[in-house]
Amino acid sequence: MIDVTIDSRSGFCFGVVTAVKKAEEFMTENHKTRLHCLGHIMHNAEEVKRLEKLGMTTINHTQIESMDPATIMIRAHGEPPETYDLIKNQNHKLIDATCPVVLKLQQRIRQAYLKHPDKQIVIFGKKGHAEVIGLEGQTDNTAIVISNNSEIPEIIDPNKEIILFSQTTMPLHAFLEIEKLLHGFSNKEIKSHNTICKRVINREKELSEFCKNFDVIVFISGKNSSNGQLLFQVCIQTNKNSHFISSINEINSDWFTDKCTVGVCGATSTPLWLMEQTAQAIKNIFD
C-alpha cells in the first residue's frame, strides 16, 4: 500500500495566516458587504477561489478610483505609501493585512532613505514583485533593485555608499553572494542588512531534511509564487523525484508505485486543506 506523509512544517506562514483570518472574519461578520482584496491575497489560485466563494473580490489599483466607497484589504505583501493615500482619498475603508515582517522592513528602508539621502538604497529582490513595489515606495521609488549578480556593474555606482536590504522571501545564499560581490565592487562603505524572513531561511533546511525521507516528493504551490519556486528548488536538489503541481488535476499516476513512500509539501502560501486533498488523491490512485 502506498505511504503518503504531509510535511507538518509546510503551509501558511504567519503573515498569510493573518491575512486569511482577517478576510474570513470580515466576510463572516459582514455578509452583505463585499471585501475587495488589492491583488490576489496570496499566490495560490486554489485558495483564492475558496475565498472568492465566501465573498472576496480581487481588484487592481486602477479600479480603486472608479469604485463606490467600499472595504479594501491590503494583502500580506504590503503596498507603497501612495496606495494608502489613494484608498483614503477615495473614501474607502481599509483593512491592512501587511505581514509584520514586511511592515518592519518597510519602516527600516524608509528610515534609511530619510536619514541618508546621499546613499544608495539597494534592494535585492524580484523586480515587479508586489512586496518589492511596496519597498521601493518607501524611497519615493529611488531605490535600486537588483535581481542577479550581472546587474551590479550596470546599475550600482561604485563611488557612492550603499545600504543593502533584501526582499523577505529571497534565498539566503543568493543574498550572501550579492553582498560579497558588492563589497568587491564598491569603493565606498556598505551597510548590509539581512532582512530575509527567518521562517524562509529555516524552511529551506527543514524541507531538505523532509525530502530525504521519501521515494517521491509532491510539492504543491501557485506557479507564480516566488517562495514556491525557491522551495521547489530545495526539493529537486535534495530528491530528484520531486514534482511541482498547482492542483490535484496535475498529479500523474506514473510518478508512483503501490509500494513507494511519498512526501507532500508546499510553499508558505499553500493551505493545509490543499496538501490534504493532494495526499488523498495520491492514495486514491491505488485504492
PAZAPA-4460 file (N, C-alpha, C; in steps of 0.05 Angstrom, whole numbers, plus 32768, in hexadecimal, padded with zeros to 4 digits):
% residues 287
    n_x    n_y    n_z   ca_x   ca_y   ca_z    c_x    c_y    c_z   seq   type   mol
   8011   7FE8   8000   8000   8000   8000   8012   8019   8000     1      M     A
   800A   802D   7FF0   801A   8045   7FEF   8019   8055   8009     2      I     A
   8030   8060   8011   8032   806E   802A   8036   808C   8024     3      D     A
   8023   809C   802C   8024   80B9   8027   8025   80C9   8041     4      V     A
   8039   80DB   8043   803C   80EC   805B   803C   8109   8053     5      T     A
   802E   8119   8062   802D   8136   805E   8042   8143   8070     6      I     A
   8052   8155   8065   8066   8164   8075   8057   8176   8089     7      D     A
   805B   8171   80A2   804D   8181   80B7   8056   819E   80B8     8      S     A
   806E   81A4   80AD   8079   81BF   80AE   8073   81CF   8095     9      R     A
   8067   81C2   8081   805F   81D1   8069   8045   81E0   806E    10      S     A
   803F   81F2   805B   8026   8201   805D   8029   821E   8065    11      G     A
   8013   822A   806B   8012   8247   806F   8026   8251   8083    12      F     A
   8034   8267   807C   8045   8275   8090   8032   8287   80A0    13      C     A
   803E   8294   80B4   802E   82A4   80C7   8020   82BB   80B8    14      F     A
   802E   82C8   80A5   8022   82DE   8096   800A   82D6   8086    15      G     A
   800C   82BF   8079   7FF5   82B6   8069   7FDE   82AD   807B    16      V     A
   7FE5   829F   8091   7FD0   8297   80A4   7FC0   82AF   80AD    17      V     A
   7FCE   82C4   80B4   7FC1   82DD   80BE   7FAF   82E9   80A9    18      T     A
   7FB9   82EA   8090   7FAA   82F6   807A   7F90   82E6   8075    19      A     A
   7F92   82CC   8074   7F7B   82BB   806F   7F67   82BD   8086    20      V     A
   7F71   82BE   809F   7F60   82C1   80B6   7F50   82DB   80B5    21      K     A
   7F5E   82F1   80AF   7F51   830B   80AD   7F3B   830B   8098    22      K     A
   7F41   82FE   8081   7F2D   82FD   806B   7F15   82ED   8074    23      A     A
   7F1A   82D5   8080   7F04   82C4   8088   7EF3   82D1   809E    24      E     A
   7F00   82DE   80B0   7EF1   82EC   80C6   7EDF   8302   80BB    25      E     A
   7EEA   8311   80A8   7ED9   8327   809D   7EC2   831B   808E    26      F     A
   7EC6   8307   807E   7EB0   82FB   806E   7E9C   82ED   807F    27      M     A
   7EA4   82E2   8096   7E91   82D6   80A9   7E80   82EA   80B6    28      T     A
   7E8C   8301   80BE   7E7E   8316   80CC   7E6E   8329   80BB    29      E     A
   7E74   8329   80A1   7E67   833D   808F   7E5E   832E   8075    30      N     A
   7E49   831F   8079   7E3F   830E   8063   7E37   831E   804A    31      H     A
   7E2D   8336   804E   7E23   8346   8038   7E38   8359   802C    32      K     A
   7E4F   8359   8038   7E64   836C   802F   7E7B   835C   8023    33      T     A
   7E81   8361   800A   7E95   8352   7FFC   7EB1   835D   8004    34      R     A
   7EC4   834B   8006   7EDF   8352   800D   7EF0   8353   7FF3    35      L     A
   7EFD   8369   7FEE   7F0D   836C   7FD6   7F2B   836A   7FDD    36      H     A
   7F38   8355   7FD4   7F54   8352   7FDA   7F65   835D   7FC3    37      C     A
   7F78   836E   7FCA   7F89   837B   7FB6   7F9F   8368   7FAC    38      L     A
   7F9A   835B   7F96   7FAB   8346   7F8C   7FA4   832C   7F9A    39      G     A
   7FAC   8315   7F8E   7FA6   82FB   7F9A   7FB1   82FA   7FB7    40      H     A
   7FA0   82F1   7FC9   7FA8   82F1   7FE5   7FC1   82E0   7FEA    41      I     A
   7FC6   82CD   7FD8   7FDE   82BD   7FD9   7FE2   82B1   7FBD    42      M     A
   7FFA   82A6   7FB8   8000   829A   7F9E   7FF8   827D   7F9F    43      H     A
   7FDE   8278   7FA2   7FD3   825D   7FA2   7FB7   825E   7F97    44      N     A
   7FB3   8256   7F7F   7F99   8259   7F71   7F83   824A   7F7F    45      A     A
   7F89   8232   7F8A   7F75   8222   7F96   7F69   822F   7FAF    46      E     A
   7F7B   823B   7FC0   7F72   8249   7FD8   7F64   8263   7FD1    47      E     A
   7F6D   8270   7FBC   7F5F   8289   7FB3   7F42   8282   7FAB    48      V     A
   7F3F   826C   7F9C   7F24   8264   7F94   7F12   825E   7FAC    49      K     A
   7F1D   8251   7FC0   7F0E   824B   7FD8   7F04   8264   7FE6    50      R     A
   7F16   8278   7FE9   7F0E   8291   7FF6   7EFB   82A1   7FE5    51      L     A
   7EFE   82A0   7FCB   7EEB   82AF   7FBA   7ECF   82A3   7FBC    52      E     A
   7ECD   8289   7FC0   7EB2   827D   7FC4   7EA5   8287   7FDE    53      K     A
   7EB6   828F   7FF1   7EAC   829A   800B   7EA4   82B7   8009    54      L     A
   7EAC   82C4   7FF3   7EA4   82E0   7FF0   7EBA   82F4   7FEB    55      G     A
   7ED2   82EA   7FE5   7EE8   82FC   7FE0   7EEC   8301   7FC2    56      M     A
   7EF2   8319   7FBB   7EF7   8321   7F9F   7F14   832B   7F9D    57      T     A
   7F22   8322   7F88   7F3D   832C   7F83   7F3C   8344   7F70    58      T     A
   7F48   835A   7F78   7F48   8372   7F67   7F64   837B   7F62    59      I     A
   7F67   838D   7F4E   7F82   8399   7F49   7F81   83B6   7F50    60      N     A
   7F98   83C3   7F4E   7F9B   83DF   7F57   7F8A   83F2   7F47    61      H     A
   7F87   83ED   7F2D   7F78   83FF   7F1C   7F5A   8400   7F23    62      T     A
   7F50   83EB   7F30   7F34   83EA   7F37   7F2D   83FA   7F4F    63      Q     A
   7F41   8401   7F5F   7F3B   840F   7F78   7F2D   8429   7F74    64      I     A
   7F36   8438   7F60   7F2A   8453   7F5B   7F0E   8452   7F50    65      E     A
   7F07   843D   7F42   7EED   843C   7F35   7ED7   842E   7F46    66      S     A
   7EE0   8422   7F5D   7ECD   8414   7F6E   7EBE   8427   7F81    67      M     A
   7EA5   841F   7F87   7E97   842D   7F9D   7EA6   8426   7FB7    68      D     A
   7EA2   8436   7FCC   7EAF   8430   7FE5   7EAB   8413   7FEE    69      P     A
   7EC1   8405   7FF4   7EC0   83E9   7FFA   7ED5   83E2   800E    70      A     A
   7ED7   83C8   8016   7EEB   83BF   8028   7F01   83B1   8018    71      T     A
   7F1A   83BC   801B   7F30   83B1   800C   7F45   83A6   801F    72      I     A
   7F4F   838F   8019   7F64   8382   8029   7F7F   8383   801B    73      M     A
   7F93   838C   802A   7FAF   838A   8020   7FBA   836F   8029    74      I     A
   7FC3   835F   8017   7FCC   8344   801D   7FE7   8344   802C    75      R     A
   7FF2   832C   8032   800A   8329   8042   8022   8335   8035    76      A     A
   8023   8337   801A   803A   8341   800C   803F   835E   8012    77      H     A
   802B   836D   801A   802E   8389   8020   802A   839B   8007    78      G     A
   8029   83B5   800B   8025   83C8   7FF6   8036   83E1   7FFB    79      E     A
   803C   83F0   7FE6   804A   840A   7FE9   8038   841F   7FF5    80      P     A
   8043   8435   8000   8033   844A   800D   801D   8455   7FFC    81      P     A
   8022   8458   7FE1   800E   8464   7FD0   7FF4   8454   7FCE    82      E     A
   7FF6   843A   7FD3   7FDE   842A   7FD3   7FCC   8431   7FEA    83      T     A
   7FD8   8435   8002   7FC8   843D   8019   7FBB   8458   8014    84      Y     A
   7FC9   846A   8008   7FBE   8485   8002   7FA6   8482   7FEF    85      D     A
   7FA9   8471   7FDB   7F94   846D   7FC7   7F7B   8462   7FD4    86      L     A
   7F7E   844E   7FE5   7F67   8442   7FF2   7F59   8456   8004    87      I     A
   7F69   8466   8013   7F5D   847A   8025   7F4F   8490   8015    88      K     A
   7F5B   8499   8000   7F50   84AF   7FF0   7F36   84A8   7FE2    89      N     A
   7F33   848E   7FDD   7F1A   8484   7FD0   7F05   847B   7FE4    90      Q     A
   7F0A   8480   7FFE   7EF7   847B   8013   7EF1   845D   8017    91      N     A
   7F05   844C   8011   7F01   842F   8015   7F0A   8429   8032    92      H     A
   7EFF   8413   803D   7F07   8409   8056   7F1F   83F6   8051    93      K     A
   7F32   83F5   8064   7F4A   83E6   8060   7F4E   83D0   8075    94      L     A
   7F54   83B8   806C   7F5E   83A3   807D   7F7A   839D   8075    95      I     A
   7F8D   83A3   8087   7FA9   83A0   8080   7FB3   8385   808B    96      D     A
   7FB9   8373   8078   7FC3   8358   8080   7FE0   8354   8078    97      A     A
   7FEF   836A   8077   800B   8369   8071   8019   8357   8085    98      T     A
   802A   8344   807C   8039   8333   808F   804A   8344   80A1    99      C     A
   804A   833E   80BB   805A   834E   80CE   8078   834F   80C6   100      P     A
   8082   8339   80BB   809E   8338   80B2   80A3   834C   809B   101      V     A
   8090   834C   8088   8092   835F   8072   808F   837C   807B   102      V     A
   807C   8380   808D   8077   839B   8098   8090   83A6   80A5   103      L     A
   809D   8396   80B5   80B6   839E   80C3   80CB   83A5   80AF   104      K     A
   80CD   8395   8099   80E1   839A   8085   80DB   83B5   8076   105      L     A
   80C2   83BA   8071   80BA   83D3   8064   80C3   83EB   8075   106      Q     A
   80BF   83E8   808F   80C6   83FE   80A2   80E4   8402   80A3   107      Q     A
   80F3   83EC   80A2   8110   83EF   80A2   811B   83FC   8089   108      R     A
   8110   83F5   8072   8118   8401   8059   8111   841E   8059   109      I     A
   80F9   8425   8062   80F0   8441   8063   8103   8452   8074   110      R     A
   810A   8447   808C   811C   8455   809E   8137   8459   8091   111      Q     A
   8142   8445   8084   815C   8447   8077   815B   845B   8061   112      A     A
   8146   845C   8052   8143   846F   803C   8142   848C   8046   113      Y     A
   8133   8490   805B   8130   84AC   8065   814A   84B5   8074   114      L     A
   8157   84A2   8081   816F   84A9   8090   8188   84AC   807F   115      K     A
   8189   849D   8068   81A1   849C   8057   8199   84A2   803A   116      H     A
   8190   84BA   8034   8188   84BF   8018   819E   84BE   8004   117      P     A
   81B7   84BF   800D   81CE   84BF   7FFB   81D8   84A3   7FF5   118      D     A
   81CC   848F   8002   81D6   8473   7FFE   81C3   8464   7FEB   119      K     A
   81CE   844E   7FE0   81BE   843D   7FCE   81AF   8429   7FDF   120      Q     A
   8194   8429   7FDD   8184   8414   7FEA   8181   83FE   7FD5   121      I     A
   818D   83E6   7FDB   818C   83D0   7FC9   817B   83BA   7FD5   122      V     A
   8168   83B0   7FC5   8156   839A   7FCD   815B   8382   7FBC   123      I     A
   8163   836C   7FC8   8166   8353   7FBA   814A   8345   7FB9   124      F     A
   813F   8343   7FA1   8125   8337   7F9F   811C   8335   7F82   125      G     A
   8103   832B   7F7E   80F8   8327   7F63   80EB   8341   7F5A   126      K     A
   80F4   834C   7F44   80E8   8364   7F3A   80CB   835F   7F32   127      K     A
   80BA   8371   7F3B   809D   836E   7F34   808E   835E   7F49   128      G     A
   809C   8351   7F5B   808E   8341   7F70   807F   8354   7F82   129      H     A
   8067   834C   7F8B   8056   835E   7F9B   8065   8368   7FB4   130      A     A
   8073   8357   7FC2   8082   8360   7FDA   8097   8375   7FD2   131      E     A
   80A5   8370   7FBD   80BB   8382   7FB4   80B0   839E   7FAC   132      V     A
   8099   839E   7F9F   808C   83B7   7F98   8086   83C8   7FB1   133      I     A
   807C   83BA   7FC6   8077   83C8   7FDF   8090   83D2   7FEC   134      G     A
   80A6   83C3   7FEA   80C0   83CB   7FF5   80CB   83E3   7FE6   135      L     A
   80CA   83E2   7FCC   80D3   83F9   7FBC   80C4   8412   7FC3   136      E     A
   80AB   8410   7FC8   809A   8427   7FCF   80A3   8436   7FE8   137      G     A
   80B2   8428   7FF9   80BB   8434   8012   80D2   8448   800C   138      Q     A
   80DD   8446   7FF4   80F3   8458   7FEC   80EB   846B   7FD5   139      T     A
   80D0   846E   7FD3   80C6   847E   7FBC   80CF   8473   7FA2   140      D     A
   80D1   8459   7FA1   80D9   844A   7F89   80F5   8451   7F7F   141      N     A
   8107   8458   7F91   8123   845D   7F89   8136   8446   7F90   142      T     A
   812C   8432   7F9E   813D   841B   7FA5   8145   840C   7F8C   143      A     A
   815C   8400   7F8E   8167   83EF   7F78   8160   83D2   7F7E   144      I     A
   8151   83C5   7F6C   814A   83A9   7F70   815C   8398   7F5F   145      V     A
   816A   8385   7F6B   817A   8372   7F5B   8170   8355   7F60   146      I     A
   816E   8347   7F4A   8164   832B   7F4B   817A   8316   7F47   147      S     A
   8190   831F   7F3B   81A6   830B   7F37   81C1   831A   7F36   148      N     A
   81D6   830A   7F37   81F1   8314   7F39   81F9   8326   7F21   149      N     A
   81F0   831F   7F0A   81F9   832E   7EF2   81F0   834A   7EF1   150      S     A
   81DC   8351   7F01   81D1   836C   7F00   81E2   8380   7F11   151      E     A
   81F3   8376   7F22   8202   8387   7F34   8212   839D   7F25   152      I     A
   8223   8396   7F12   8233   83AB   7F04   8222   83BD   7EF2   153      P     A
   820A   83B4   7EEC   81F9   83C4   7EDA   81EA   83DA   7EE8   154      E     A
   81E2   83D5   7F01   81D0   83E8   7F0E   81DA   83F2   7F29   155      I     A
   81F0   83E8   7F33   81FB   83F2   7F4C   8212   8405   7F47   156      I     A
   8212   841B   7F56   8228   842E   7F55   823E   8425   7F69   157      D     A
   8255   841E   7F60   826A   8414   7F73   8275   842A   7F85   158      P     A
   826F   8443   7F7F   827A   8459   7F8E   8266   8466   7FA1   159      N     A
   824F   8458   7FA6   823B   8462   7FB9   8237   844C   7FCE   160      K     A
   8233   8454   7FE7   822E   8441   7FFC   8214   8432   7FF7   161      E     A
   8213   8419   8002   81FC   8408   7FFC   81F0   83FE   8017   162      I     A
   81D5   83FE   8017   81C6   83F1   802D   81B6   83DA   8020   163      I     A
   81BD   83C2   8027   81B1   83AA   8019   819C   839D   802B   164      L     A
   8185   8397   801E   816F   8388   802A   8167   8371   8018   165      F     A
   8156   8360   8021   814C   834A   8011   812E   8347   8013   166      S     A
   8121   8340   7FFD   8106   8336   7FFE   8104   831F   8011   167      Q     A
   80EF   831C   8020   80EE   8309   8036   80EE   82EC   802D   168      T     A
   80E8   82E6   8014   80E5   82CB   800B   80FC   82C2   7FF8   169      T     A
   8112   82D0   7FF7   8128   82C9   7FE5   8139   82B3   7FF2   170      M     A
   8148   82A4   7FE2   815A   828F   7FED   8172   829B   7FFB   171      P     A
   8178   8291   8012   818E   829B   8023   81A8   829A   8014   172      L     A
   81AE   8283   8007   81C8   8280   7FFA   81CB   8295   7FE4   173      H     A
   81B6   829C   7FD6   81B7   82B0   7FC1   81BC   82CB   7FCC   174      A     A
   81AF   82D1   7FE3   81B4   82EB   7FF0   81D1   82EE   7FF9   175      F     A
   81DC   82D9   8005   81F7   82DA   800E   820B   82DD   7FF7   176      L     A
   8204   82D2   7FE0   8216   82D5   7FC9   8215   82F1   7FBE   177      E     A
   81FD   82FD   7FBD   81FA   8319   7FB5   820A   832B   7FC8   178      I     A
   8207   8326   7FE1   8215   8336   7FF6   8233   8334   7FF1   179      E     A
   823E   831D   7FEC   825A   8319   7FE8   8264   8328   7FCF   180      K     A
   8254   8326   7FB9   825C   8332   7FA0   825B   8351   7FA3   181      L     A
   8248   835B   7FB1   8246   8378   7FB5   825F   8383   7FC4   182      L     A
   8268   8374   7FD8   8280   837C   7FE7   8298   837C   7FD5   183      H     A
   8299   836A   7FC2   82B0   836A   7FAF   82AE   837F   7F9A   184      G     A
   8296   8388   7F94   8291   839B   7F7E   8292   83B8   7F87   185      F     A
   8288   83BE   7F9F   8285   83D9   7FA8   829F   83E4   7FB4   186      S     A
   82A3   83FE   7FB0   82BA   840B   7FBD   82B3   8419   7FD7   187      N     A
   829A   8417   7FDE   8290   8425   7FF5   8284   8411   800A   188      K     A
   827C   841C   8020   8271   840C   8036   8256   83FF   802E   189      E     A
   8253   83E6   8037   823A   83D8   8032   822E   83CF   804D   190      I     A
   8216   83D7   8052   8207   83CD   806A   81F3   83B9   8060   191      K     A
   81F6   83A0   8069   81E5   838A   805F   81D2   8381   8075   192      S     A
   81B9   837D   806D   81A5   8374   8080   8197   835B   8074   193      H     A
   819B   8344   8081   818E   832B   8079   8171   832C   8083   194      N     A
   815F   8334   8071   8143   8337   8079   8131   8320   806E   195      T     A
   813E   8309   8068   812E   82F2   805F   811F   82E7   8077   196      I     A
   8106   82E0   8073   80F6   82D5   8089   8103   82BC   8094   197      C     A
   8105   82BB   80AF   8111   82A4   80BC   8102   828A   80B5   198      K     A
   80E8   828C   80B1   80D8   8274   80AA   80E1   8269   808F   199      R     A
   80E8   827B   807D   80F1   8273   8062   810C   8265   8064   200      V     A
   811E   8271   8074   8139   8266   8077   8138   824A   8084   201      I     A
   8128   8247   8099   8126   822E   80A7   8118   8219   8096   202      N     A
   8105   8223   8086   80F5   8211   8076   8105   8201   8062   203      R     A
   811A   820D   8056   812B   81FF   8043   8138   81E7   804F   204      E     A
   8143   81EA   8067   8150   81D3   8074   813C   81BE   807C   205      K     A
   8125   81C7   8088   8111   81B4   8090   8106   81A4   8079   206      E     A
   8102   81B1   8062   80F7   81A4   804B   810A   8190   803F   207      L     A
   8124   8197   803F   8139   8186   8035   8139   816C   8045   208      S     A
   8137   816E   805F   8137   8157   8071   811E   8145   806C   209      E     A
   8108   8152   8067   80EF   8144   8062   80F1   8134   8048   210      F     A
   80FC   8140   8033   80FD   8133   8019   810F   811B   8017   211      C     A
   8122   8119   802A   8134   8102   802A   8126   80E8   8031   212      K     A
   810F   80EA   803D   8102   80D2   8049   80EF   80C3   8037   213      N     A
   80EC   80CC   801E   80D7   80C0   800D   80E1   80B9   7FF1   214      F     A
   80D3   80A6   7FE5   80DA   809E   7FC9   80D1   80B4   7FB6   215      D     A
   80BA   80C1   7FBB   80AF   80D5   7FAA   80A6   80ED   7FBA   216      V     A
   80AB   8105   7FB0   80A1   811D   7FBD   808D   812B   7FAA   217      I     A
   8076   8133   7FB5   8063   8143   7FA6   8061   815E   7FB4   218      V     A
   8069   8172   7FA7   806A   818D   7FB1   8053   819D   7FA4   219      F     A
   8042   81A9   7FB4   802B   81B7   7FA9   802C   81D5   7FB1   220      I     A
   8029   81E6   7F9C   802B   8203   7FA0   8020   8211   7F87   221      S     A
   8019   822A   7F8A   8013   823A   7F73   802B   823E   7F62   222      G     A
   8028   823D   7F48   803F   823E   7F36   804C   825A   7F36   223      K     A
   803D   826F   7F3E   8048   828A   7F3F   8051   8292   7F5B   224      N     A
   8055   827E   7F6C   805E   8283   7F87   807D   8283   7F88   225      S     A
   8088   829A   7F8F   80A5   829C   7F91   80B0   8288   7FA6   226      S     A
   80A2   8286   7FBD   80AB   8274   7FD2   80A8   8257   7FC8   227      N     A
   8093   8251   7FB8   808F   8236   7FAE   80A5   822E   7F9B   228      G     A
   80AD   8240   7F89   80C3   823A   7F77   80DD   8234   7F86   229      Q     A
   80E2   8244   7F9A   80FA   8241   7FAB   80FA   8226   7FB9   230      L     A
   80E4   8220   7FC6   80E3   8207   7FD6   80E3   81EE   7FC5   231      L     A
   80D7   81F0   7FAD   80D8   81D8   7F9C   80F4   81D2   7F93   232      F     A
   8105   81E6   7F8F   8121   81E1   7F88   812F   81D2   7F9F   233      Q     A
   8127   81D7   7FB8   8132   81C8   7FCE   812A   81AB   7FCC   234      V     A
   8110   81A6   7FC4   8106   818B   7FC1   8116   817C   7FAC   235      C     A
   8118   8188   7F94   8124   817A   7F7D   8142   8175   7F81   236      I     A
   814F   8187   7F90   816B   8184   7F96   8170   816E   7FAA   237      Q     A
   815C   8169   7FBB   815F   8154   7FD0   8155   8139   7FC6   238      T     A
   813F   813A   7FB7   8132   8121   7FAD   812B   8125   7F90   239      N     A
   8138   8117   7F7E   8134   811B   7F61   8118   8112   7F58   240      K     A
   810A   8102   7F69   80EF   80FA   7F62   80DA   810D   7F6F   241      N     A
   80DF   8127   7F6B   80CD   813B   7F75   80BC   8147   7F5E   242      S     A
   80A3   814C   7F64   8090   8156   7F50   8081   816E   7F5A   243      H     A
   807E   8182   7F49   8071   819B   7F50   8055   819B   7F44   244      F     A
   8040   819F   7F55   8025   81A1   7F4B   8017   81B9   7F58   245      I     A
   8002   81C2   7F4B   7FF3   81D8   7F55   7FD6   81D0   7F5D   246      S     A
   7FCE   81B8   7F54   7FB4   81AD   7F5B   7FB6   818F   7F58   247      S     A
   7FA3   8181   7F64   7FA3   8164   7F63   7F9F   8159   7F46   248      I     A
   7F95   816A   7F34   7F91   8162   7F19   7FAC   815D   7F0A   249      N     A
   7FC2   8167   7F15   7FDC   8164   7F09   7FEB   814B   7F13   250      E     A
   7FDF   813C   7F25   7FEC   8124   7F2F   7FED   810F   7F1A   251      I     A
   8005   8102   7F16   8009   80ED   7F02   800E   80D3   7F10   252      N     A
   7FFD   80BF   7F0B   7FFF   80A6   7F18   8019   8097   7F12   253      S     A
   8026   809F   7EFB   803F   8092   7EF4   8056   8098   7F07   254      D     A
   8052   80AD   7F18   8067   80B4   7F2B   806A   80A0   7F41   255      W     A
   8056   808F   7F45   8054   807F   7F5D   8053   8061   7F57   256      F     A
   805A   8051   7F6B   8054   8034   7F6B   8044   802F   7F84   257      T     A
   8038   8018   7F86   8027   8012   7F9D   8037   800D   7FB7   258      D     A
   8051   800C   7FB5   8061   8007   7FCD   8075   801E   7FD3   259      K     A
   8072   8035   7FC5   8084   804B   7FCA   807B   805C   7FE1   260      C     A
   808D   806C   7FEC   8087   8080   8000   8086   809B   7FF3   261      T     A
   8072   80AB   7FFB   806E   80C5   7FEE   806D   80DB   8004   262      V     A
   807B   80F0   7FFF   807A   8108   8011   806B   811E   8003   263      G     A
   8057   812A   8010   8048   8140   8005   8050   8159   8014   264      V     A
   8057   816E   8006   8060   8187   8013   8057   819F   8002   265      C     A
   805D   81B7   800C   8054   81CE   7FFD   8062   81E8   8006   266      G     A
   8059   81FE   7FFA   8065   8218   7FFF   8058   8225   8017   267      A     A
   8061   823D   801E   8055   824B   8035   803A   8257   802E   268      T     A
   8032   8254   8014   8017   825D   800C   8005   8245   8005   269      S     A
   800E   822D   800C   7FFE   8215   8006   7FED   820D   801E   270      T     A
   7FD2   820C   801B   7FC1   8205   8032   7FC3   81E8   8039   271      P     A
   7FBF   81E2   8053   7FC0   81C6   805C   7FAB   81B5   804E   272      L     A
   7F93   81C0   804A   7F7E   81B1   803D   7F86   81A7   8021   273      W     A
   7F96   81B7   8013   7F9F   81AF   7FF8   7FB3   8199   7FF9   274      L     A
   7FC5   819A   800D   7FD8   8184   8011   7FCA   816A   8019   275      M     A
   7FB5   816C   802A   7FA5   8155   8031   7F97   814A   8019   276      E     A
   7F8C   815B   8009   7F7E   8152   7FF1   7F91   8144   7FDE   277      Q     A
   7FA9   814E   7FDC   7FBE   8142   7FCB   7FC5   8126   7FD5   278      T     A
   7FCA   8124   7FEF   7FD1   810A   7FFB   7FBB   80F6   7FF6   279      A     A
   7FA2   80FE   7FF9   7F8B   80EB   7FF5   7F89   80E3   7FD8   280      Q     A
   7F8E   80F6   7FC6   7F8D   80EF   7FA9   7FA2   80DB   7FA1   281      A     A
   7FBA   80DD   7FAD   7FCF   80CA   7FA8   7FC7   80AE   7FB2   282      I     A
   7FBC   80AE   7FCA   7FB4   8094   7FD6   7F9E   8087   7FC5   283      K     A
   7F8C   8097   7FBA   7F76   808D   7FAA   7F7F   807F   7F91   284      N     A
   7F97   8086   7F87   7FA1   8079   7F6F   7FA2   805B   7F72   285      I     A
   7FA9   8052   7F8A   7FAD   8035   7F8E   7F97   8028   7F9E   286      F     A
   7F82   8036   7FA4   7F6B   802A   7FB2   7F5B   8018   7F9F   287      D     A
***
